């Protein structure tokens, strides 16, 4: 469970399951709000027919996992061409926005130095975020709300797009 959820949420879920074994596997129904979560979205255009591109995407995902963990982010969504991570859920962390900017720089650097050129999009946005733990067999963190919608609209090709408030941190 600790690989599927942020540590504090996994501990809470585990403690609830231990306290009441009859409800083992029951999905958490409550929605909670993080006042200032920071979200990062990465996605890329890939040629899924090209085996070299597919191998490169696997390598990028492995590096994204390592980078995200190192900078205090938790992966919440991954598909072949998408990676979304969040920090500040359930509680805020220090230097969240600054870490997002450093993480974005590392991702762009890694993608641009890869063997196959992959167009990458990155967006960073902070704000109130609604979240819940969903699923019983493989619980996962689900985030939604206006902050997530704004994040998806920010992404532009070959740029790291951030809200104007966060721009100053990225330029350091």
Number of C-alpha atoms within 10 A of each C-alpha: 15 12 10 15 19 21 14 13 20 18 14 11 20 14 11 13 15 12 11 9 9 9 11 14 14 13 15 13 10 9 11 14 17 18 16 20 23 27 27 29 25 22 21 18 12 17 11 12 8 9 10 12 17 17 11 18 22 13 14 17 17 11 16 22 15 12 17 22 13 12 16 19 26 24 23 17 15 14 9 13 16 16 20 20 22 26 27 22 24 19 13 14 15 10 11 20 25 16 20 28 24 15 20 26 15 15 21 18 11 14 21 15 11 13 10 14 12 19 15 22 21 26 25 27 26 24 17 16 23 19 18 20 20 16 15 12 11 10 19 21 19 14 21 13 13 11 19 21 11 16 21 16 10 17 21 14 13 14 14 22 24 23 14 9 10 17 15 11 15 17 7 8
